[in-house]
């Protein structure tokens, strides 16, 4: 684990939002490019452990628009992978320009694919960890229908029932059943409220879920990019939707997946009450970027 200097936070105005991002500069001088860690809707706080396992280089994390410290001009509106990609592009410009290395997880991995397609000069190596691009699984119609049902459920009855469906789908192994939207859910099983508080601004269910999972990647642009693209999947998430989507993306890129330790949250070190295998995951990321 490298020794990092004190974190500094910057603010960046972009069209439609005010972003906040953090810079951790390595104590020792390094020729390695900066490493940008991105998630969606997970913000910078989710990468605290991984940042400390990321070698002797500058590490940058950020809160996506509408998440934690980054405000949107129109709260509660949907954000697209292309919007997030432009936000990250502007952060890279503010850092002095690319190429940087990027580790991106979950929805952040979808956004990072959009970034490389639009701005290939920004990224030297992209490690895209389990992008949940559900259009690229064999059971895409059932998977996308299940996602659309979650969004509809959220609008109809609120957070608890919709999030219970989301958690169930994330953990499901194998093809998504056609009757998944009709299956009963009990929010209490996941410690979620059954009552509707009336809010409709959740960063996942309102702003990013549909646009992320329904994203259509520009595979021609990705294959033509000078960026080295690595599609990473979790050793413990075999059969789950995000891993299967990652495998589908890798197949269309004509590359093999790279298996990383743990599951979808393998890099977490206790953030949000979850712990993966951060030591092994950090070592695998360093080896991949070397």
CORPE-V886795 format. One record per residue. N is the residue number from 0. RES is the residue in one small letter. OMEGA is omega in whole degrees, -180 to 180 (none if undefined). Layout:
# CORPE-V886795
n & res & omega
N & RES & OMEGA
N & RES & OMEGA
This chain:
# CORPE-V886795
n & res & omega
0 & x & -177
1 & x & 177
2 & x & -174
3 & x & 174
4 & x & -178
5 & x & -180
6 & x & 173
7 & x & -177
8 & x & 180
9 & x & 177
10 & x & -178
11 & x & 176
12 & x & 177
13 & x & 180
14 & x & 175
15 & x & -176
16 & x & 171
17 & x & -175
18 & x & 171
19 & x & -179
20 & x & -175
21 & x & 178
22 & x & 173
23 & x & -178
24 & x & 178
25 & x & -180
26 & x & -178
27 & x & 177
28 & x & -177
29 & x & 175
30 & x & -178
31 & x & 178
32 & x & 175
33 & x & 177
34 & x & 180
35 & x & -179
36 & x & -176
37 & x & 172
38 & x & 173
39 & x & 3
40 & x & 178
41 & x & -179
42 & x & -175
43 & x & -176
44 & x & -179
45 & x & -178
46 & x & -176
47 & x & -180
48 & x & -178
49 & x & 179
50 & x & -180
51 & x & 179
52 & x & -167
53 & x & 172
54 & x & -177
55 & x & 180
56 & x & 174
57 & x & 180
58 & x & -178
59 & x & 174
60 & x & 180
61 & x & 173
62 & x & 178
63 & x & 180
64 & x & -180
65 & x & -177
66 & x & 174
67 & x & -172
68 & x & -177
69 & x & -175
70 & x & 172
71 & x & 177
72 & x & 178
73 & x & -176
74 & x & 176
75 & x & 177
76 & x & -180
77 & x & 174
78 & x & -178
79 & x & 174
80 & x & 180
81 & x & 176
82 & x & 179
83 & x & 179
84 & x & 178
85 & x & 177
86 & x & -180
87 & x & 177
88 & x & -179
89 & x & 175
90 & x & 178
91 & x & 175
92 & x & -179
93 & x & 177
94 & x & -178
95 & x & 177
96 & x & -179
97 & x & 6
98 & x & 173
99 & x & 168
100 & x & -178
101 & x & 164
102 & x & -176
103 & x & -177
104 & x & 174
105 & x & 179
106 & x & 176
107 & x & 178
108 & x & 174
109 & x & 180
110 & x & -180
111 & x & 174
112 & x & 176
113 & x & 178
114 & x & -178
115 & x & 179
116 & x & -176
117 & x & -174
118 & x & -175
119 & x & -180
120 & x & -178
121 & x & -166
122 & x & 174
123 & x & 178
124 & x & 173
125 & x & 169
126 & x & -178
127 & x & -173
128 & x & 175
129 & x & 176
130 & x & -176
131 & x & -180
132 & x & -168
133 & x & 176
134 & x & -172
135 & x & 170
136 & x & -179
137 & x & -180
138 & x & -173
139 & x & -177
140 & x & 179
141 & x & -179
142 & x & -179
143 & x & 177
144 & x & 178
145 & x & 178
146 & x & 180
147 & x & 178
148 & x & 177
149 & x & 179
150 & x & 178
151 & x & 179
152 & x & 179
153 & x & -180
154 & x & -175
155 & x & -172
156 & x & 171
157 & x & -168
158 & x & -170
159 & x & -180
160 & x & -179
161 & x & -180
162 & x & 176
163 & x & 176
164 & x & 179
165 & x & -179
166 & x & 178
167 & x & -179
168 & x & 180
169 & x & -178
170 & x & -178
171 & x & 178
172 & x & -180
173 & x & -179
174 & x & 179
175 & x & 180
176 & x & -180
177 & x & -179
178 & x & -177
179 & x & -180
180 & x & -177
181 & x & -177
182 & x & 180
183 & x & 178
184 & x & 178
185 & x & -179
186 & x & -178
187 & x & 178
188 & x & -178
189 & x & -179
190 & x & -177
191 & x & 180
192 & x & 176
193 & x & -178
194 & x & -178
195 & x & 180
196 & x & 176
197 & x & -178
198 & x & 179
199 & x & -177
200 & x & -178
201 & x & -175
202 & x & 179
203 & x & -169
204 & x & -178
205 & x & -167
206 & x & -167
207 & x & -170
208 & x & -175
209 & x & -177
210 & x & 180
211 & x & -175
212 & x & -179
213 & x & -175
214 & x & 175
215 & x & -177
216 & x & 175
217 & x & -174
218 & x & 176
219 & x & 180
220 & x & -180
221 & x & 179
222 & x & -179
223 & x & -176
224 & x & 174
225 & x & -179
226 & x & 169
227 & x & -178
228 & x & 177
229 & x & 174
230 & x & -177
231 & x & 176
232 & x & -177
233 & x & 179
234 & x & -175
235 & x & -177
236 & x & -179
237 & x & 178
238 & x & -180
239 & x & -170
240 & x & -177
241 & x & 177
242 & x & -179
243 & x & 176
244 & x & 176
245 & x & 178
246 & x & 178
247 & x & 177
248 & x & 180
249 & x & 179
250 & x & -179
251 & x & 174
252 & x & -179
253 & x & 179
254 & x & 175
255 & x & 173
256 & x & 174
257 & x & -176
258 & x & 178
259 & x & 179
260 & x & 173
261 & x & -177
262 & x & -177
263 & x & 177
264 & x & -173
265 & x & -178
266 & x & -175
267 & x & -180
268 & x & -179
269 & x & 177
270 & x & 180
271 & x & 179
272 & x & -178
273 & x & 179
274 & x & 176
275 & x & 177
276 & x & -169
277 & x & 180
278 & x & -180
279 & x & 180
280 & x & 179
281 & x & 178
282 & x & 179
283 & x & 179
284 & x & 178
285 & x & 180
286 & x & -178
287 & x & -179
288 & x & -176
289 & x & none
